[in-house]
């Protein structure tokens, strides 16, 4: 069974046509990989389907806009994968 | 359809909130200034307007599902296929089904049928946002009434 990171990295590579080997756990989806908000909707759709969750993008965006969180907390892939794992665990609880 | 006003849905036939589907009717007008240019002497319904009509059918579905709390804005059109010509005077049946509701976005599949055959289909992504102001929402409610949007779904 592949890790959360592998699944997410494969989704990003396929959705955004980014070479898979350039996608690292420490990559920032926006700043390092250049993914814009529209492309991120496709990624969110694929992640939602793959993990059976609903990424709370609106809440995250609001928190960033309000200065309560940084984009790194949500869009560095390591952190994004931890959030996904948390949502999957919460769903199963 | 009033092409010049981008009013591409004449009537909502069914809105099924459980199945997350919508069916609508649209009658292509016999005459329109758009047909004078597209094309002179050979009027054809522009493909971009067929895509827009699928987006509008999908949009009303999303408005119904979100109880008039969110306004869908067209964000992406994928795999749009225009399978045959649509001519002035043709009656169209538009269908839309929700395939995913994400956080702040939704994805639908939409299609257009004429004479029992699919003439266009597509997968469409929308950003969903709060209505920017009460006047915007009121104007959409006015349109909804005009096209028989089911009041039970109105919320």
gemmi code that builds the backbone of each chain (N, CA, C; Angstrom):
import gemmi

chains = {
    "A": [
        ("UNK", (0.851, -1.187, 0.000), (0.000, 0.000, 0.000), (0.891, 1.244, 0.000)),
        ("UNK", (0.620, 2.167, -0.916), (1.493, 3.327, -1.012), (1.189, 4.311, 0.119)),
        ("UNK", (2.187, 5.124, 0.430), (2.015, 6.094, 1.509), (1.134, 7.241, 1.042)),
        ("UNK", (0.674, 8.016, 2.015), (-0.119, 9.198, 1.676), (0.680, 10.111, 0.761)),
        ("UNK", (1.970, 10.289, 1.106), (2.785, 11.178, 0.270), (2.870, 10.666, -1.164)),
        ("UNK", (3.104, 9.375, -1.340), (3.211, 8.843, -2.706), (1.917, 9.074, -3.485)),
        ("UNK", (0.798, 8.836, -2.831), (-0.494, 9.037, -3.510), (-0.667, 10.494, -3.914)),
        ("UNK", (-0.375, 11.399, -2.968), (-0.547, 12.834, -3.245), (0.439, 13.284, -4.324)),
        ("UNK", (1.680, 12.841, -4.224), (2.688, 13.248, -5.222), (2.296, 12.743, -6.605)),
        ("UNK", (1.779, 11.525, -6.679), (1.353, 10.997, -7.981), (0.177, 11.800, -8.541)),
        ("UNK", (-0.732, 12.170, -7.665), (-1.874, 12.985, -8.097), (-1.375, 14.325, -8.657)),
        ("UNK", (-0.465, 14.958, -7.933), (0.058, 16.263, -8.377), (0.786, 16.118, -9.710)),
        ("UNK", (1.610, 15.070, -9.807), (2.378, 14.867, -11.044), (1.438, 14.694, -12.233)),
        ("UNK", (0.401, 13.885, -12.035), (-0.514, 13.596, -13.132), (-1.404, 14.795, -13.447)),
        ("UNK", (-1.901, 15.439, -12.418), (-2.854, 16.542, -12.619), (-2.184, 17.770, -13.216)),
        ("UNK", (-0.971, 18.062, -12.747), (-0.326, 19.324, -13.139), (0.838, 19.122, -14.093)),
        ("UNK", (1.054, 17.881, -14.516), (2.141, 17.597, -15.457), (3.485, 18.066, -14.905)),
        ("UNK", (3.714, 17.750, -13.653), (4.982, 18.076, -12.994), (5.774, 16.779, -12.845)),
        ("UNK", (7.070, 16.791, -13.222), (7.862, 15.555, -13.086), (7.794, 15.014, -11.654)),
        ("UNK", (7.474, 13.741, -11.543), (7.266, 13.150, -10.221), (8.488, 13.290, -9.323)),
        ("UNK", (9.692, 13.184, -9.919), (10.894, 13.205, -9.072), (11.231, 14.598, -8.540)),
        ("UNK", (10.522, 15.615, -9.004), (10.757, 16.958, -8.446), (9.836, 17.257, -7.269)),
        ("UNK", (8.914, 16.339, -7.007), (7.931, 16.564, -5.931), (8.442, 15.887, -4.654)),
        ("UNK", (8.771, 16.703, -3.676), (9.377, 16.204, -2.428), (8.447, 16.498, -1.247)),
        ("UNK", (8.646, 15.768, -0.155), (7.816, 16.041, 1.031), (7.932, 17.484, 1.510)),
        ("UNK", (9.106, 18.089, 1.281), (9.291, 19.471, 1.749), (8.837, 20.510, 0.716)),
        ("UNK", (8.341, 20.050, -0.430), (7.896, 20.996, -1.471), (6.649, 21.752, -1.024)),
        ("UNK", (6.656, 23.043, -1.307), (5.461, 23.867, -1.083), (4.674, 23.853, -2.389)),
        ("UNK", (3.430, 23.425, -2.316), (2.645, 23.233, -3.543), (2.568, 24.506, -4.374)),
        ("UNK", (2.445, 25.635, -3.708), (2.291, 26.899, -4.432), (3.655, 27.506, -4.767)),
        ("UNK", (4.475, 27.690, -3.747), (5.725, 28.426, -3.940), (6.782, 27.629, -4.698)),
        ("UNK", (6.855, 26.325, -4.438), (7.898, 25.520, -5.093), (7.401, 24.859, -6.377)),
        ("UNK", (6.175, 24.372, -6.366), (5.679, 23.616, -7.523), (4.857, 24.491, -8.473)),
        ("UNK", (4.545, 25.701, -8.043), (3.850, 26.638, -8.930), (2.412, 26.269, -9.233)),
        ("UNK", (1.796, 25.555, -8.317), (0.396, 25.147, -8.536), (-0.514, 26.325, -8.181)),
        ("UNK", (-1.398, 26.685, -9.108), (-2.300, 27.798, -8.805), (-3.612, 27.267, -8.224)),
        ("UNK", (-4.478, 28.208, -7.859), (-5.677, 27.803, -7.111), (-6.616, 26.944, -7.957)),
        ("UNK", (-6.659, 27.194, -9.262), (-7.541, 26.385, -10.108), (-7.006, 24.959, -10.236)),
        ("UNK", (-5.700, 24.850, -10.465), (-5.128, 23.501, -10.524), (-5.300, 22.782, -9.185)),
        ("UNK", (-5.255, 23.567, -8.106), (-5.390, 22.912, -6.805), (-6.792, 22.339, -6.604)),
        ("UNK", (-7.788, 22.911, -7.295), (-9.130, 22.323, -7.215), (-9.126, 20.905, -7.803)),
        ("UNK", (-8.415, 20.734, -8.917), (-8.313, 19.390, -9.511), (-7.606, 18.429, -8.554)),
        ("UNK", (-6.567, 18.945, -7.913), (-5.829, 18.113, -6.955), (-6.736, 17.758, -5.773)),
        ("UNK", (-7.466, 18.748, -5.289), (-8.365, 18.501, -4.156), (-9.430, 17.469, -4.533)),
        ("UNK", (-9.951, 17.575, -5.744), (-10.951, 16.612, -6.219), (-10.355, 15.201, -6.183)),
        ("UNK", (-9.145, 15.070, -6.713), (-8.512, 13.746, -6.763), (-8.186, 13.232, -5.361)),
        ("UNK", (-7.743, 14.126, -4.480), (-7.441, 13.720, -3.096), (-8.732, 13.320, -2.382)),
        ("UNK", (-9.774, 14.127, -2.543), (-11.062, 13.803, -1.913), (-11.510, 12.397, -2.326)),
        ("UNK", (-11.386, 12.109, -3.626), (-11.814, 10.798, -4.134), (-10.911, 9.682, -3.617)),
        ("UNK", (-9.607, 9.913, -3.681), (-8.657, 8.858, -3.322), (-8.764, 8.471, -1.845)),
        ("UNK", (-9.042, 9.460, -0.992), (-9.036, 9.186, 0.446), (-10.442, 9.181, 1.062)),
        ("UNK", (-11.445, 9.500, 0.271), (-12.814, 9.515, 0.799), (-13.035, 10.603, 1.831)),
        ("UNK", (-12.423, 11.754, 1.601), (-12.531, 12.872, 2.550), (-12.948, 14.132, 1.791)),
        ("UNK", (-13.071, 15.227, 2.531), (-13.320, 16.533, 1.896), (-12.316, 17.516, 2.485)),
        ("UNK", (-11.280, 17.807, 1.713), (-10.280, 18.759, 2.202), (-10.971, 20.084, 2.496)),
        ("UNK", (-10.797, 20.622, 3.696), (-11.499, 21.883, 4.043), (-10.790, 23.118, 3.492)),
        ("UNK", (-10.746, 23.214, 2.185), (-9.984, 24.296, 1.548), (-10.479, 25.678, 1.935)),
        ("UNK", (-11.794, 25.809, 2.037), (-12.324, 27.145, 2.375), (-11.869, 27.575, 3.767)),
        ("UNK", (-11.906, 26.641, 4.690), (-11.487, 26.953, 6.060), (-10.000, 27.313, 6.091)),
        ("UNK", (-9.191, 26.536, 5.374), (-7.751, 26.812, 5.351), (-7.479, 28.181, 4.742)),
        ("UNK", (-8.146, 28.468, 3.640), (-7.941, 29.763, 2.970), (-8.318, 30.909, 3.894)),
        ("UNK", (-9.436, 30.723, 4.589), (-9.884, 31.758, 5.515), (-8.855, 31.981, 6.618)),
        ("UNK", (-8.329, 30.889, 7.157), (-7.339, 31.007, 8.232), (-6.082, 31.721, 7.753)),
        ("UNK", (-5.661, 31.413, 6.528), (-4.480, 32.087, 5.974), (-4.783, 33.564, 5.758)),
        ("UNK", (-5.951, 33.854, 5.190), (-6.320, 35.257, 4.932), (-6.446, 36.055, 6.226)),
        ("UNK", (-6.885, 35.383, 7.292), (-7.057, 36.067, 8.578), (-5.750, 36.150, 9.374)),
        ("UNK", (-4.680, 35.569, 8.829), (-3.398, 35.590, 9.529), (-3.309, 34.594, 10.667)),
        ("UNK", (-4.260, 33.657, 10.722), (-4.256, 32.665, 11.807), (-3.424, 31.443, 11.459)),
        ("UNK", (-3.023, 31.328, 10.213), (-2.207, 30.196, 9.774), (-1.349, 30.661, 8.605)),
        ("UNK", (-0.302, 29.904, 8.337), (0.547, 30.216, 7.179), (0.251, 29.204, 6.075)),
        ("UNK", (0.586, 29.573, 4.867), (0.362, 28.615, 3.775), (1.216, 27.369, 3.970)),
        ("UNK", (2.377, 27.523, 4.618), (3.243, 26.358, 4.845), (2.512, 25.274, 5.637)),
        ("UNK", (1.679, 25.685, 6.561), (0.992, 24.708, 7.414), (0.080, 23.778, 6.600)),
        ("UNK", (-0.388, 24.272, 5.477), (-1.331, 23.475, 4.690), (-0.778, 23.007, 3.360)),
        ("UNK", (0.169, 23.750, 2.815), (0.555, 23.463, 1.432), (1.972, 22.935, 1.258)),
        ("UNK", (2.751, 22.845, 2.336), (3.961, 22.028, 2.261), (3.480, 20.570, 2.316)),
        ("UNK", (3.947, 19.764, 1.382), (3.308, 18.451, 1.184), (3.335, 17.567, 2.418)),
        ("UNK", (4.435, 17.616, 3.157), (4.490, 16.854, 4.409), (3.323, 17.226, 5.320)),
        ("UNK", (3.098, 18.527, 5.435), (2.018, 19.014, 6.297), (0.649, 18.680, 5.709)),
        ("UNK", (0.546, 18.810, 4.387), (-0.717, 18.472, 3.729), (-1.057, 16.994, 3.967)),
        ("UNK", (-0.042, 16.145, 3.849), (-0.281, 14.704, 4.035), (-0.681, 14.398, 5.480)),
        ("UNK", (-0.080, 15.120, 6.425), (-0.464, 14.929, 7.837), (-1.924, 15.327, 8.042)),
        ("UNK", (-2.333, 16.406, 7.377), (-3.749, 16.824, 7.472), (-4.665, 15.756, 6.872)),
        ("UNK", (-4.237, 15.215, 5.736), (-5.047, 14.171, 5.090), (-5.164, 12.960, 6.024)),
        ("UNK", (-4.041, 12.557, 6.598), (-4.079, 11.419, 7.525), (-5.027, 11.700, 8.688)),
        ("UNK", (-5.003, 12.939, 9.162), (-5.895, 13.316, 10.257), (-7.361, 13.231, 9.860)),
        ("UNK", (-7.661, 13.676, 8.649), (-9.049, 13.629, 8.170), (-9.503, 12.186, 7.963)),
        ("UNK", (-8.597, 11.362, 7.455), (-8.936, 9.943, 7.250), (-9.192, 9.276, 8.608)),
        ("UNK", (-8.338, 9.576, 9.581), (-8.503, 8.988, 10.921), (-9.810, 9.455, 11.554)),
        ("UNK", (-10.128, 10.742, 11.379), (-11.359, 11.290, 11.965), (-12.584, 10.628, 11.334)),
        ("UNK", (-12.477, 10.323, 10.047), (-13.602, 9.689, 9.350), (-13.853, 8.290, 9.900)),
        ("UNK", (-12.750, 7.603, 10.227), (-12.877, 6.225, 10.705), (-13.213, 6.122, 12.173)),
        ("UNK", (-13.121, 7.255, 12.890), (-13.323, 7.224, 14.351), (-14.796, 7.057, 14.694)),
    ],
    "B": [
        ("UNK", (-34.712, 30.424, -25.129), (-33.378, 31.015, -25.018), (-33.404, 32.451, -25.533)),
        ("UNK", (-32.787, 33.337, -24.787), (-32.566, 34.699, -25.270), (-31.047, 34.848, -25.354)),
        ("UNK", (-30.540, 34.523, -26.525), (-29.095, 34.381, -26.656), (-28.357, 35.669, -26.313)),
        ("UNK", (-28.898, 36.789, -26.744), (-28.189, 38.058, -26.546), (-28.100, 38.427, -25.063)),
        ("UNK", (-28.988, 37.876, -24.263), (-28.991, 38.177, -22.828), (-28.362, 37.053, -21.997)),
        ("UNK", (-27.827, 36.061, -22.724), (-27.229, 34.905, -22.048), (-28.246, 34.172, -21.180)),
        ("UNK", (-29.511, 34.284, -21.527), (-30.534, 33.509, -20.815), (-30.762, 32.242, -21.623)),
        ("UNK", (-30.078, 31.190, -21.234), (-30.013, 29.997, -22.070), (-30.877, 28.849, -21.540)),
        ("UNK", (-31.499, 29.054, -20.398), (-32.420, 28.056, -19.852), (-33.818, 28.656, -19.910)),
        ("UNK", (-34.752, 27.952, -20.520), (-36.128, 28.464, -20.557), (-36.929, 28.003, -19.347)),
        ("UNK", (-36.710, 26.735, -18.968), (-37.557, 26.188, -17.906), (-36.850, 25.008, -17.238)),
        ("UNK", (-36.893, 25.005, -15.932), (-36.370, 23.832, -15.221), (-37.498, 22.814, -15.122)),
        ("UNK", (-37.251, 21.623, -15.608), (-38.284, 20.584, -15.652), (-38.284, 19.798, -14.345)),
        ("UNK", (-37.122, 19.370, -13.926), (-37.019, 18.653, -12.644), (-35.727, 19.031, -11.931)),
        ("UNK", (-35.823, 19.067, -10.625), (-34.639, 19.248, -9.778), (-34.751, 18.194, -8.691)),
        ("UNK", (-33.886, 17.203, -8.744), (-33.921, 16.094, -7.781), (-32.738, 16.257, -6.832)),
        ("UNK", (-33.028, 16.722, -5.620), (-31.945, 17.005, -4.678), (-31.309, 15.722, -4.148)),
        ("UNK", (-32.092, 14.646, -4.068), (-31.530, 13.379, -3.583), (-30.590, 12.766, -4.611)),
        ("UNK", (-31.046, 12.754, -5.857), (-30.205, 12.195, -6.925), (-29.151, 13.196, -7.389)),
        ("UNK", (-29.304, 14.455, -6.957), (-28.398, 15.548, -7.315), (-28.327, 15.728, -8.837)),
        ("UNK", (-29.531, 15.804, -9.423), (-29.638, 15.985, -10.874), (-30.645, 17.084, -11.195)),
        ("UNK", (-30.499, 17.608, -12.366), (-31.429, 18.633, -12.863), (-31.680, 18.393, -14.340)),
        ("UNK", (-32.930, 18.638, -14.747), (-33.262, 18.596, -16.174), (-33.928, 19.917, -16.529)),
        ("UNK", (-33.556, 20.457, -17.674), (-34.111, 21.745, -18.090), (-34.430, 21.717, -19.575)),
        ("UNK", (-35.276, 22.664, -19.963), (-35.674, 22.764, -21.363), (-35.178, 24.094, -21.927)),
        ("UNK", (-34.783, 24.058, -23.178), (-34.360, 25.290, -23.846), (-34.729, 25.201, -25.321)),
        ("UNK", (-35.300, 26.270, -25.804), (-35.715, 26.327, -27.201), (-34.790, 27.292, -27.939)),
        ("UNK", (-34.056, 26.778, -28.902), (-33.196, 27.663, -29.692), (-34.088, 28.571, -30.534)),
        ("UNK", (-33.874, 29.889, -30.468), (-34.756, 30.781, -31.232), (-34.573, 30.602, -32.736)),
        ("UNK", (-35.624, 30.974, -33.475), (-35.523, 30.909, -34.943), (-34.632, 32.022, -35.471)),
        ("UNK", (-34.681, 33.141, -34.780), (-33.868, 34.262, -35.255), (-33.100, 34.865, -34.084)),
        ("UNK", (-31.946, 35.403, -34.411), (-31.116, 36.070, -33.408), (-30.030, 36.819, -34.165)),
        ("UNK", (-29.616, 37.959, -33.618), (-28.512, 38.679, -34.286), (-27.253, 37.821, -34.322)),
        ("UNK", (-27.142, 36.918, -33.359), (-25.958, 36.040, -33.331), (-25.899, 35.175, -34.588)),
        ("UNK", (-27.057, 34.767, -35.071), (-27.063, 33.921, -36.268), (-26.687, 34.697, -37.532)),
        ("UNK", (-26.775, 36.020, -37.434), (-26.397, 36.809, -38.615), (-24.895, 36.697, -38.884)),
        ("UNK", (-24.146, 36.490, -37.805), (-22.699, 36.348, -37.992), (-22.224, 34.917, -37.895)),
        ("UNK", (-23.049, 34.049, -37.338), (-22.602, 32.676, -37.066), (-23.621, 31.696, -37.637)),
        ("UNK", (-23.667, 31.490, -38.980), (-22.822, 32.099, -39.979), (-23.730, 32.729, -41.029)),
        ("UNK", (-23.250, 33.735, -41.762), (-24.110, 34.375, -42.756), (-24.685, 33.354, -43.745)),
        ("UNK", (-26.000, 33.263, -43.755), (-26.659, 32.343, -44.685), (-26.727, 30.913, -44.200)),
        ("UNK", (-26.030, 30.602, -43.104), (-26.066, 29.246, -42.568), (-26.019, 29.311, -41.036)),
        ("UNK", (-27.140, 29.656, -40.416), (-27.139, 29.873, -38.963), (-26.903, 28.583, -38.162)),
        ("UNK", (-25.982, 28.664, -37.243), (-25.672, 27.528, -36.354), (-25.561, 28.054, -34.930)),
        ("UNK", (-26.045, 27.280, -33.994), (-25.898, 27.630, -32.583), (-24.408, 27.546, -32.221)),
        ("UNK", (-23.813, 28.657, -31.740), (-22.382, 28.612, -31.405), (-22.078, 27.590, -30.307)),
        ("UNK", (-20.993, 26.868, -30.498), (-20.596, 25.868, -29.510), (-20.364, 26.452, -28.139)),
        ("UNK", (-19.808, 27.663, -28.086), (-19.546, 28.261, -26.767), (-20.861, 28.497, -26.016)),
        ("UNK", (-21.925, 28.768, -26.750), (-23.215, 28.976, -26.066), (-23.806, 27.640, -25.612)),
        ("UNK", (-23.518, 26.575, -26.349), (-23.954, 25.258, -25.873), (-23.217, 24.911, -24.579)),
        ("UNK", (-21.932, 25.226, -24.548), (-21.164, 24.974, -23.316), (-21.710, 25.842, -22.179)),
        ("UNK", (-21.986, 27.096, -22.477), (-22.548, 27.984, -21.458), (-23.906, 27.464, -20.976)),
        ("UNK", (-24.700, 26.926, -21.880), (-26.016, 26.434, -21.448), (-25.854, 25.227, -20.523)),
        ("UNK", (-24.853, 24.378, -20.785), (-24.591, 23.263, -19.860), (-24.109, 23.803, -18.514)),
        ("UNK", (-23.323, 24.876, -18.556), (-22.854, 25.483, -17.305), (-24.028, 26.078, -16.527)),
        ("UNK", (-24.963, 26.695, -17.251), (-26.114, 27.285, -16.550), (-27.004, 26.204, -15.937)),
        ("UNK", (-27.212, 25.105, -16.652), (-27.997, 24.003, -16.075), (-27.303, 23.482, -14.811)),
        ("UNK", (-25.994, 23.326, -14.900), (-25.224, 22.860, -13.737), (-25.296, 23.874, -12.603)),
        ("UNK", (-25.221, 25.142, -12.970), (-25.260, 26.192, -11.959), (-26.565, 26.194, -11.181)),
        ("UNK", (-27.682, 26.017, -11.892), (-28.968, 25.964, -11.180), (-29.054, 24.741, -10.279)),
        ("UNK", (-28.443, 23.647, -10.720), (-28.405, 22.460, -9.855), (-27.659, 22.789, -8.553)),
        ("UNK", (-26.524, 23.439, -8.681), (-25.719, 23.767, -7.490), (-26.459, 24.759, -6.588)),
        ("UNK", (-27.103, 25.733, -7.201), (-27.883, 26.695, -6.404), (-28.992, 25.963, -5.642)),
        ("UNK", (-29.617, 24.993, -6.303), (-30.654, 24.210, -5.632), (-30.092, 23.401, -4.478)),
        ("UNK", (-28.951, 22.765, -4.714), (-28.359, 21.914, -3.672), (-27.853, 22.731, -2.486)),
        ("UNK", (-27.429, 23.955, -2.750), (-26.918, 24.789, -1.650), (-27.986, 25.742, -1.120)),
        ("UNK", (-29.232, 25.504, -1.522), (-30.376, 26.272, -1.008), (-30.193, 27.773, -1.188)),
        ("UNK", (-29.689, 28.144, -2.344), (-29.539, 29.559, -2.670), (-28.561, 30.275, -1.740)),
        ("UNK", (-27.656, 29.511, -1.136), (-26.670, 30.139, -0.259), (-25.345, 30.378, -0.958)),
        ("UNK", (-25.104, 29.669, -2.060), (-23.827, 29.811, -2.746), (-24.064, 30.097, -4.216)),
        ("UNK", (-23.209, 30.917, -4.777), (-23.289, 31.232, -6.203), (-22.146, 30.511, -6.917)),
        ("UNK", (-22.477, 29.662, -7.893), (-21.416, 28.976, -8.635), (-20.863, 29.847, -9.767)),
        ("UNK", (-19.555, 29.881, -9.866), (-18.896, 30.609, -10.960), (-18.076, 29.615, -11.776)),
        ("UNK", (-18.250, 29.694, -13.083), (-17.570, 28.761, -13.988), (-16.057, 28.875, -13.828)),
        ("UNK", (-15.410, 27.719, -13.626), (-13.957, 27.731, -13.413), (-13.210, 26.892, -14.435)),
        ("UNK", (-13.796, 25.782, -14.853), (-13.079, 24.922, -15.812), (-14.078, 24.080, -16.586)),
        ("UNK", (-13.764, 23.830, -17.834), (-14.584, 22.979, -18.692), (-13.677, 21.882, -19.221)),
        ("UNK", (-14.066, 20.650, -18.960), (-13.205, 19.530, -19.355), (-13.973, 18.627, -20.319)),
        ("UNK", (-13.246, 18.144, -21.308), (-13.807, 17.154, -22.244), (-15.128, 17.619, -22.855)),
        ("UNK", (-15.159, 18.879, -23.243), (-16.377, 19.380, -23.902), (-16.435, 18.798, -25.313)),
        ("UNK", (-17.548, 18.173, -25.604), (-17.726, 17.590, -26.939), (-18.980, 18.176, -27.572)),
        ("UNK", (-18.825, 18.687, -28.778), (-19.936, 19.241, -29.545), (-20.156, 18.260, -30.683)),
        ("UNK", (-21.150, 17.391, -30.503), (-21.207, 16.185, -31.334), (-21.904, 16.375, -32.666)),
        ("UNK", (-22.763, 17.388, -32.719), (-23.431, 17.645, -33.993), (-23.923, 19.088, -34.023)),
        ("UNK", (-24.318, 19.572, -35.199), (-24.793, 20.949, -35.304), (-26.132, 21.107, -34.580)),
        ("UNK", (-26.297, 22.262, -33.959), (-27.595, 22.642, -33.387), (-28.093, 23.851, -34.164)),
        ("UNK", (-29.338, 23.733, -34.647), (-29.879, 24.717, -35.580), (-30.969, 25.571, -34.928)),
        ("UNK", (-31.245, 26.740, -35.515), (-32.345, 27.569, -35.015), (-33.644, 26.773, -34.963)),
        ("UNK", (-34.398, 26.963, -33.884), (-35.697, 26.316, -33.751), (-35.666, 24.964, -33.065)),
        ("UNK", (-34.490, 24.418, -32.817), (-34.444, 23.093, -32.178), (-34.779, 23.182, -30.691)),
        ("UNK", (-35.460, 22.144, -30.216), (-35.766, 22.040, -28.781), (-34.664, 21.218, -28.120)),
        ("UNK", (-34.137, 21.743, -27.021), (-33.022, 21.082, -26.333), (-33.431, 20.649, -24.925)),
        ("UNK", (-32.951, 19.486, -24.533), (-33.087, 19.041, -23.153), (-31.694, 19.051, -22.530)),
        ("UNK", (-31.573, 19.790, -21.432), (-30.278, 19.871, -20.760), (-30.336, 19.077, -19.466)),
        ("UNK", (-29.289, 18.325, -19.206), (-29.223, 17.589, -17.946), (-27.904, 17.903, -17.245)),
        ("UNK", (-27.958, 17.891, -15.932), (-26.743, 18.108, -15.146), (-26.797, 17.198, -13.932)),
        ("UNK", (-25.663, 16.631, -13.585), (-25.597, 15.831, -12.357), (-24.318, 16.197, -11.616)),
        ("UNK", (-24.449, 16.256, -10.305), (-23.290, 16.606, -9.474), (-22.440, 15.362, -9.286)),
        ("UNK", (-21.164, 15.466, -9.606), (-20.307, 14.296, -9.368), (-19.377, 14.508, -8.177)),
        ("UNK", (-19.198, 15.775, -7.762), (-18.398, 15.991, -6.553), (-18.689, 17.368, -5.979)),
        ("UNK", (-18.898, 17.410, -4.668), (-18.989, 18.691, -3.985), (-17.819, 18.789, -3.028)),
        ("UNK", (-16.859, 19.634, -3.383), (-15.699, 19.833, -2.531), (-15.903, 21.043, -1.651)),
        ("UNK", (-14.832, 21.458, -1.002), (-14.890, 22.643, -0.148), (-14.655, 23.868, -1.025)),
        ("UNK", (-15.746, 24.575, -1.329), (-15.633, 25.776, -2.147), (-15.640, 25.511, -3.637)),
        ("UNK", (-15.863, 24.283, -4.035), (-15.958, 23.995, -5.464), (-16.871, 22.799, -5.685)),
        ("UNK", (-17.347, 22.691, -6.916), (-18.214, 21.568, -7.278), (-17.924, 21.179, -8.720)),
        ("UNK", (-18.144, 19.894, -9.015), (-17.906, 19.390, -10.369), (-19.167, 18.676, -10.837)),
        ("UNK", (-19.576, 18.995, -12.055), (-20.772, 18.373, -12.615), (-20.446, 17.697, -13.939)),
        ("UNK", (-21.350, 16.815, -14.324), (-21.386, 16.338, -15.703), (-22.673, 16.886, -16.294)),
        ("UNK", (-22.574, 17.414, -17.491), (-23.749, 17.995, -18.121), (-23.831, 17.533, -19.566)),
        ("UNK", (-25.058, 17.527, -20.084), (-25.246, 17.099, -21.473), (-26.435, 17.839, -22.071)),
        ("UNK", (-26.466, 17.862, -23.393), (-27.596, 18.427, -24.131), (-28.082, 17.371, -25.110)),
        ("UNK", (-29.401, 17.190, -25.114), (-30.015, 16.285, -26.089), (-30.945, 17.053, -27.004)),
        ("UNK", (-30.999, 16.627, -28.249), (-31.977, 17.154, -29.196), (-32.503, 15.964, -29.987)),
        ("UNK", (-33.807, 15.877, -30.076), (-34.436, 14.752, -30.790), (-33.912, 13.408, -30.276)),
        ("UNK", (-33.717, 13.315, -28.959), (-33.319, 12.059, -28.347), (-31.854, 11.695, -28.505)),
        ("UNK", (-31.083, 12.576, -29.117), (-29.654, 12.282, -29.295), (-28.806, 13.296, -28.542)),
        ("UNK", (-27.706, 12.818, -27.979), (-26.795, 13.732, -27.289), (-26.069, 14.587, -28.325)),
        ("UNK", (-26.181, 15.895, -28.153), (-25.493, 16.785, -29.094), (-24.259, 17.428, -28.470)),
        ("UNK", (-24.193, 17.432, -27.127), (-23.018, 17.999, -26.458), (-22.952, 17.441, -25.044)),
        ("UNK", (-21.741, 17.339, -24.526), (-21.574, 16.949, -23.123), (-20.221, 17.438, -22.623)),
        ("UNK", (-20.107, 17.506, -21.306), (-18.893, 18.055, -20.716), (-18.852, 17.799, -19.215)),
        ("UNK", (-17.649, 17.932, -18.663), (-17.489, 17.943, -17.208), (-17.094, 19.372, -16.836)),
        ("UNK", (-17.769, 19.922, -15.844), (-17.607, 21.350, -15.567), (-17.290, 21.574, -14.086)),
        ("UNK", (-16.310, 22.420, -13.847), (-15.924, 22.767, -12.463), (-16.368, 24.197, -12.156)),
        ("UNK", (-16.880, 24.364, -10.962), (-17.320, 25.684, -10.496), (-16.648, 26.007, -9.164)),
        ("UNK", (-16.303, 27.270, -9.005), (-16.012, 27.763, -7.670), (-17.351, 28.173, -7.065)),
        ("UNK", (-17.549, 27.875, -5.801), (-18.787, 28.266, -5.126), (-18.456, 29.327, -4.086)),
        ("UNK", (-19.157, 30.445, -4.190), (-18.888, 31.549, -3.271), (-20.197, 32.080, -2.717)),
        ("UNK", (-20.102, 32.789, -1.610), (-21.291, 33.465, -1.094), (-21.709, 34.519, -2.113)),
        ("UNK", (-23.007, 34.789, -2.180), (-23.444, 35.857, -3.074), (-22.752, 37.156, -2.642)),
        ("UNK", (-22.189, 37.890, -3.610), (-21.422, 39.091, -3.241), (-22.251, 40.153, -2.542)),
        ("UNK", (-23.548, 40.209, -2.848), (-24.413, 41.167, -2.156), (-25.863, 40.710, -2.308)),
        ("UNK", (-26.757, 41.236, -1.468), (-28.162, 40.797, -1.507), (-28.835, 41.082, -2.849)),
        ("UNK", (-28.405, 42.146, -3.521), (-29.018, 42.489, -4.808), (-28.724, 41.410, -5.846)),
        ("UNK", (-27.506, 40.893, -5.816), (-27.120, 39.818, -6.738), (-28.023, 38.612, -6.504)),
        ("UNK", (-28.157, 38.243, -5.241), (-29.002, 37.092, -4.925), (-30.446, 37.356, -5.368)),
        ("UNK", (-30.935, 38.564, -5.118), (-32.314, 38.902, -5.488), (-32.501, 38.792, -7.002)),
        ("UNK", (-31.498, 39.217, -7.751), (-31.631, 39.149, -9.212), (-31.637, 37.693, -9.670)),
        ("UNK", (-30.877, 36.844, -9.002), (-30.883, 35.422, -9.355), (-32.216, 34.781, -8.963)),
        ("UNK", (-32.782, 35.224, -7.858), (-34.086, 34.695, -7.451), (-35.165, 35.078, -8.464)),
        ("UNK", (-35.007, 36.262, -9.006), (-35.960, 36.719, -10.022), (-35.870, 35.828, -11.266)),
        ("UNK", (-34.665, 35.541, -11.681), (-34.478, 34.651, -12.836), (-35.033, 33.272, -12.504)),
        ("UNK", (-34.764, 32.814, -11.286), (-35.231, 31.485, -10.867), (-36.750, 31.368, -11.008)),
        ("UNK", (-37.435, 32.401, -10.580), (-38.897, 32.402, -10.685), (-39.326, 32.327, -12.154)),
        ("UNK", (-38.618, 33.062, -12.989), (-38.978, 33.122, -14.411), (-38.785, 31.779, -15.109)),
        ("UNK", (-37.878, 30.960, -14.615), (-37.621, 29.680, -15.287), (-38.172, 28.491, -14.487)),
        ("UNK", (-39.130, 28.778, -13.612), (-39.819, 27.722, -12.858), (-38.889, 26.943, -11.937)),
        ("UNK", (-37.920, 27.615, -11.368), (-37.069, 26.949, -10.386), (-37.964, 26.474, -9.238)),
        ("UNK", (-37.901, 25.207, -8.853), (-38.832, 24.688, -7.843), (-38.700, 25.417, -6.513)),
        ("UNK", (-39.788, 25.997, -6.070), (-39.711, 26.801, -4.847), (-39.400, 25.959, -3.628)),
        ("UNK", (-39.772, 24.668, -3.670), (-39.498, 23.797, -2.516), (-38.008, 23.677, -2.258)),
        ("UNK", (-37.212, 23.818, -3.313), (-35.771, 23.699, -3.150), (-35.131, 25.027, -2.806)),
        ("UNK", (-35.957, 26.047, -2.771), (-35.457, 27.395, -2.646), (-34.913, 27.679, -1.248)),
        ("UNK", (-35.435, 27.034, -0.253), (-34.933, 27.199, 1.102), (-35.424, 28.470, 1.762)),
    ],
}
model = gemmi.Model(1)
for chain_id, residues in chains.items():
    chain = gemmi.Chain(chain_id)
    for i, (resn, *xyz) in enumerate(residues, 1):
        res = gemmi.Residue()
        res.name, res.seqid = resn, gemmi.SeqId(i, " ")
        for name, pos in zip(("N", "CA", "C"), xyz):
            atom = gemmi.Atom()
            atom.name, atom.element = name, gemmi.Element(name[0])
            atom.pos, atom.b_iso = gemmi.Position(*pos), 0.0
            res.add_atom(atom)
        chain.add_residue(res)
    model.add_chain(chain)
structure = gemmi.Structure()
structure.add_model(model)
structure.setup_entities()
